[in-house]
């Protein structure tokens, strides 16, 4: 690939977006808080209503691995794993809209899960990538499978952590909850400009830890909170969750099983699925059927079970790094 194609794409963006100088002014290098202290770069990718924030590990002159986080997390979810992988291949971790440092969607709108595969397509087109290499977790993994299935020739590898398809929801339970969810969505729309409740940082970290059912280890919360909290304007000693509050009530609508099966059967790129043994997600009967269907149809699919929670990649990255490097080497994908 030609030298500089990654960041040259920034200079070729639509003339209606901000000028490159305004984008590059927001790029800086710093050390993340890991043992390896690998330098990273922060960038902003322009979109119609603001920007997508992203964090780059490694060389900015080549096509990176695109890293996609889970629901209500952010690019910090890769702070412990990415430094173990980026020596020979750069990693670009984005904050999905409403998460981390990325812009929120406009008032009056709501988050829709099929927008996430579209964002992968947007990034591919924006950077003029020939292929997309994906490292993903949870909501990001589900979005990535959808993209890799709809655009099977545009993905050269797909690495999924703890999720592949949306869990098989109880439809009666979903319908029963809809009135409450829709009312909460309306309430959140009315207070988008209000500062959320704030807490001492230690208390906020405990809330984040417990809010994930202890999936994010208490000592790992700091990686997410760096991008997911802001100091209160009312009390400088307190912090609040800075992600878009509308995300809490995202409508994860169950899809027709035949539709999901049709998607899964189109997944043909080399696929690595790593499942946390201690995670309750993706353990339902339908999820198991779908990964067995992938195994049947895709000769380049492999699965590994590792001890750990839903956030095993963040809490225990040393358990995943060797599997990922072995997978990439097996398929002649440099890492």
C-alpha positions as CSV (number, residue, x, y, z in Angstrom):
1,X,0.0,0.0,0.0
2,X,1.3,3.5,-0.9
3,X,3.0,5.4,1.8
4,X,0.8,7.7,3.8
5,X,-2.5,6.5,2.4
6,X,-4.1,6.4,5.8
7,X,-3.7,10.1,6.7
8,X,-3.7,11.3,3.1
9,X,-7.3,10.3,3.1
10,X,-8.0,13.0,5.7
11,X,-6.8,15.6,3.2
12,X,-9.1,14.3,0.5
13,X,-12.3,14.6,2.6
14,X,-15.5,16.2,1.3
15,X,-15.1,20.0,0.9
16,X,-18.1,20.5,3.2
17,X,-16.2,19.0,6.1
18,X,-13.7,21.0,8.2
19,X,-10.3,21.7,6.6
20,X,-7.5,19.2,7.2
21,X,-5.7,21.8,9.3
22,X,-8.6,21.8,11.7
23,X,-8.4,18.0,11.9
24,X,-4.7,17.7,12.3
25,X,-4.7,20.4,15.0
26,X,-6.5,17.8,17.2
27,X,-3.8,15.2,16.8
28,X,-1.3,14.7,19.6
29,X,0.9,12.0,20.9
30,X,0.9,10.7,24.5
31,X,1.6,7.6,26.4
32,X,-1.2,5.4,27.6
33,X,-1.2,4.0,31.1
34,X,0.0,0.5,30.4
35,X,3.2,-1.3,31.3
36,X,4.5,-0.9,27.7
37,X,3.5,2.7,27.4
38,X,3.1,2.7,23.6
39,X,2.6,6.1,22.1
40,X,-0.8,6.8,20.5
41,X,-2.3,9.4,18.4
42,X,-5.7,11.0,18.8
43,X,-7.6,11.9,15.6
44,X,-11.0,13.3,14.7
45,X,-12.8,12.0,11.6
46,X,-15.4,14.6,10.3
47,X,-19.0,13.5,9.9
48,X,-22.1,15.6,9.0
49,X,-23.0,16.5,12.6
50,X,-19.5,16.6,14.2
51,X,-16.7,14.0,14.4
52,X,-15.8,10.5,15.2
53,X,-12.9,10.3,17.7
54,X,-10.3,7.7,17.2
55,X,-7.1,6.5,18.8
56,X,-4.2,5.1,16.8
57,X,-1.5,2.8,18.0
58,X,1.5,2.3,15.7
59,X,2.4,3.5,12.2
60,X,0.1,6.1,10.6
61,X,1.4,5.3,7.1
62,X,-0.5,2.1,6.5
63,X,-4.0,0.6,6.7
64,X,-4.7,-0.2,10.3
65,X,-6.7,-2.9,12.0
66,X,-10.1,-1.3,12.9
67,X,-11.0,-1.9,16.5
68,X,-14.6,-1.5,17.6
69,X,-15.9,-1.4,21.2
70,X,-19.0,-2.6,22.9
71,X,-22.2,-0.8,24.1
72,X,-21.5,2.2,26.4
73,X,-17.8,1.5,26.3
74,X,-15.3,3.4,24.2
75,X,-11.9,3.1,22.5
76,X,-10.2,2.8,25.9
77,X,-11.4,-0.8,25.9
78,X,-8.3,-1.6,23.8
79,X,-5.8,0.2,25.9
80,X,-4.4,-3.0,27.4
81,X,-4.6,-5.3,24.3
82,X,-3.6,-3.0,21.5
83,X,0.0,-2.3,22.8
84,X,0.6,-6.1,22.6
85,X,-0.5,-6.3,19.0
86,X,0.6,-3.0,17.3
87,X,4.4,-3.6,16.9
88,X,4.0,-4.6,13.3
89,X,0.5,-3.5,12.4
90,X,-1.2,-0.3,13.5
91,X,-4.6,-0.4,15.3
92,X,-7.2,2.3,14.9
93,X,-9.9,2.2,17.7
94,X,-12.9,4.5,17.2
95,X,-15.5,5.8,19.6
96,X,-18.9,5.1,18.1
97,X,-21.2,8.1,18.0
98,X,-22.4,9.1,21.5
99,X,-19.5,7.2,23.1
100,X,-16.1,8.4,24.3
101,X,-15.0,11.6,22.6
102,X,-17.2,11.3,19.5
103,X,-20.1,13.6,18.7
104,X,-23.6,12.7,19.7
105,X,-26.3,12.3,17.2
106,X,-28.6,15.3,16.7
107,X,-31.4,16.0,19.2
108,X,-34.7,14.3,18.3
109,X,-32.9,11.2,16.9
110,X,-32.2,7.9,18.5
111,X,-29.5,5.3,18.1
112,X,-30.1,2.4,15.8
113,X,-27.9,-0.7,15.7
114,X,-27.7,-1.0,11.9
115,X,-26.1,2.4,11.8
116,X,-22.9,0.8,13.2
117,X,-22.2,-1.4,10.1
118,X,-22.8,1.8,8.0
119,X,-20.1,3.5,10.0
120,X,-17.7,0.8,9.1
121,X,-18.6,1.4,5.4
122,X,-18.2,5.1,6.0
123,X,-14.7,4.6,7.4
124,X,-13.6,2.3,4.6
125,X,-14.7,4.9,2.0
126,X,-13.3,7.8,4.0
127,X,-9.8,6.3,4.2
128,X,-10.1,4.7,0.8
129,X,-9.2,1.3,2.2
130,X,-9.2,-1.7,-0.2
131,X,-10.2,-4.1,2.6
132,X,-11.1,-3.8,6.3
133,X,-9.4,-5.8,9.0
134,X,-11.6,-5.9,12.1
135,X,-11.0,-6.4,15.9
136,X,-14.2,-6.2,17.8
137,X,-16.0,-6.7,21.1
138,X,-19.7,-7.2,22.0
139,X,-21.9,-4.6,20.1
140,X,-18.9,-3.9,17.9
141,X,-18.6,-7.6,17.1
142,X,-22.3,-7.8,16.2
143,X,-22.0,-4.8,13.9
144,X,-18.9,-6.2,12.3
145,X,-20.5,-9.6,11.5
146,X,-23.3,-7.7,9.8
147,X,-20.8,-5.7,7.8
148,X,-18.7,-8.7,6.9
149,X,-21.8,-10.6,5.8
150,X,-23.3,-7.8,3.8
151,X,-19.9,-6.9,2.2
152,X,-18.1,-10.3,2.2
153,X,-15.5,-9.2,-0.3
154,X,-14.5,-6.1,1.7
155,X,-13.2,-7.8,4.9
156,X,-9.9,-9.7,5.0
157,X,-10.3,-10.8,8.7
158,X,-12.8,-10.5,11.5
159,X,-11.9,-11.0,15.1
160,X,-14.8,-11.1,17.5
161,X,-14.6,-11.1,21.3
162,X,-17.5,-12.7,23.2
163,X,-20.3,-11.9,20.7
164,X,-21.2,-12.8,17.1
165,X,-25.0,-12.2,16.8
166,X,-27.4,-10.4,19.1
167,X,-28.6,-12.8,21.9
168,X,-32.0,-14.5,21.2
169,X,-34.3,-12.3,23.2
170,X,-37.6,-13.4,24.7
171,X,-40.1,-11.6,22.5
172,X,-42.8,-11.3,25.1
173,X,-40.3,-9.7,27.5
174,X,-39.2,-7.3,24.8
175,X,-42.7,-6.2,24.0
176,X,-43.5,-5.8,27.7
177,X,-40.5,-3.5,28.2
178,X,-41.2,-1.3,25.1
179,X,-43.6,1.2,26.8
180,X,-41.0,1.9,29.6
181,X,-38.1,2.2,27.1
182,X,-40.0,4.6,24.8
183,X,-41.0,6.8,27.7
184,X,-37.4,6.9,28.9
185,X,-36.2,7.8,25.4
186,X,-38.6,10.7,25.4
187,X,-37.3,11.8,28.9
188,X,-33.7,11.7,27.8
189,X,-34.5,13.8,24.7
190,X,-35.8,16.5,27.0
191,X,-32.6,16.8,29.1
192,X,-29.7,16.5,26.6
193,X,-28.3,19.8,27.7
194,X,-28.5,19.0,31.5
195,X,-25.3,17.9,33.3
196,X,-25.8,14.4,34.7
197,X,-25.3,13.6,38.4
198,X,-21.7,13.7,39.4
199,X,-19.6,11.6,41.9
200,X,-16.1,11.4,43.4
201,X,-14.0,9.5,40.9
202,X,-13.5,6.5,43.2
203,X,-17.3,6.2,43.6
204,X,-17.8,6.6,39.9
205,X,-15.3,3.8,39.2
206,X,-17.2,1.5,41.5
207,X,-20.5,2.4,39.8
208,X,-19.0,1.5,36.4
209,X,-17.6,-1.7,37.7
210,X,-20.9,-2.8,39.3
211,X,-22.9,-1.5,36.3
212,X,-21.2,-4.1,34.1
213,X,-22.0,-6.8,36.6
214,X,-18.3,-6.7,37.5
215,X,-17.4,-7.7,34.0
216,X,-15.0,-4.7,33.9
217,X,-12.6,-5.3,36.7
218,X,-12.3,-2.4,39.1
219,X,-8.7,-1.8,38.2
220,X,-9.7,-1.8,34.5
221,X,-12.3,0.9,34.8
222,X,-9.7,3.7,34.5
223,X,-9.1,2.8,30.9
224,X,-12.7,3.4,30.0
225,X,-13.2,6.4,32.3
226,X,-10.4,8.4,30.7
227,X,-12.7,8.7,27.6
228,X,-16.0,8.2,29.3
229,X,-16.1,10.8,32.1
230,X,-15.9,14.6,32.5
231,X,-15.3,16.8,35.5
232,X,-18.4,18.5,36.8
233,X,-18.9,22.2,36.2
234,X,-20.6,22.4,39.5
235,X,-18.0,20.6,41.6
236,X,-14.5,20.2,40.3
237,X,-13.9,17.3,42.7
238,X,-16.6,15.2,41.1
239,X,-17.1,13.6,37.7
240,X,-20.0,12.4,35.6
241,X,-20.6,9.8,32.8
242,X,-20.1,11.8,29.6
243,X,-21.6,9.3,27.1
244,X,-24.9,10.2,25.5
245,X,-27.7,9.2,28.0
246,X,-29.9,8.1,25.1
247,X,-27.6,5.1,24.6
248,X,-28.9,3.5,27.8
249,X,-32.2,2.9,26.1
250,X,-31.0,1.8,22.7
251,X,-33.6,-0.5,21.1
252,X,-31.8,-3.8,20.6
253,X,-34.6,-5.2,18.5
254,X,-34.5,-9.0,18.0
255,X,-34.3,-9.9,14.3
256,X,-36.0,-12.7,12.4
257,X,-33.9,-15.9,12.9
258,X,-34.0,-16.7,9.2
259,X,-32.6,-13.2,8.4
260,X,-29.7,-13.8,10.9
261,X,-29.0,-17.2,9.4
262,X,-28.9,-15.7,6.0
263,X,-26.3,-13.2,7.2
264,X,-24.2,-15.7,9.0
265,X,-24.0,-18.0,6.0
266,X,-22.5,-15.1,3.9
267,X,-19.6,-14.8,6.4
268,X,-16.6,-16.1,4.4
269,X,-13.5,-14.1,5.6
270,X,-11.1,-15.6,8.1
271,X,-12.9,-15.4,11.4
272,X,-11.6,-15.8,14.9
273,X,-14.1,-15.9,17.8
274,X,-12.9,-15.7,21.3
275,X,-15.5,-16.5,24.0
276,X,-15.1,-15.6,27.7
277,X,-16.0,-18.7,29.7
278,X,-17.3,-16.6,32.6
279,X,-19.5,-14.4,30.4
280,X,-23.3,-15.0,30.3
281,X,-23.6,-13.5,26.8
282,X,-23.8,-15.4,23.6
283,X,-24.6,-18.6,25.5
284,X,-28.2,-19.0,24.5
285,X,-29.2,-21.8,22.1
286,X,-29.6,-19.6,19.0
287,X,-26.1,-18.0,19.5
288,X,-24.6,-21.5,19.7
289,X,-26.5,-22.6,16.6
290,X,-25.2,-19.6,14.7
291,X,-21.5,-20.2,15.5
292,X,-22.0,-23.9,14.6
293,X,-23.5,-22.7,11.3
294,X,-20.5,-20.4,10.7
295,X,-18.1,-23.4,11.4
296,X,-20.0,-25.5,8.9
297,X,-19.9,-22.8,6.1
298,X,-16.6,-21.1,6.7
299,X,-13.4,-23.2,6.6
300,X,-11.4,-20.3,7.9
301,X,-13.4,-20.0,11.2
302,X,-11.9,-20.9,14.5
303,X,-13.1,-20.5,18.1
304,X,-11.3,-20.4,21.4
305,X,-12.7,-20.4,24.9
306,X,-10.6,-18.5,27.5
307,X,-11.2,-17.9,31.2
308,X,-12.6,-14.4,31.8
309,X,-15.6,-12.2,31.8
310,X,-17.3,-10.4,28.9
311,X,-14.5,-7.9,29.1
312,X,-11.7,-10.5,29.1
313,X,-9.8,-8.5,26.4
314,X,-9.5,-5.5,28.8
315,X,-8.9,-7.4,32.0
316,X,-6.7,-10.2,30.7
317,X,-5.3,-9.2,27.4
318,X,-2.4,-11.6,27.7
319,X,-4.9,-14.5,27.2
320,X,-6.0,-13.1,23.8
321,X,-2.8,-11.6,22.3
322,X,-1.1,-15.0,21.4
323,X,-4.4,-16.3,19.8
324,X,-4.8,-13.2,17.7
325,X,-1.2,-13.2,16.6
326,X,-1.3,-16.9,15.7
327,X,-4.5,-16.4,13.7
328,X,-3.1,-13.4,11.8
329,X,0.1,-15.3,11.0
330,X,-1.9,-18.4,9.9
331,X,-3.8,-16.3,7.3
332,X,-0.7,-14.3,6.2
333,X,-2.1,-11.1,7.7
334,X,0.8,-9.1,9.1
335,X,0.6,-8.2,12.8
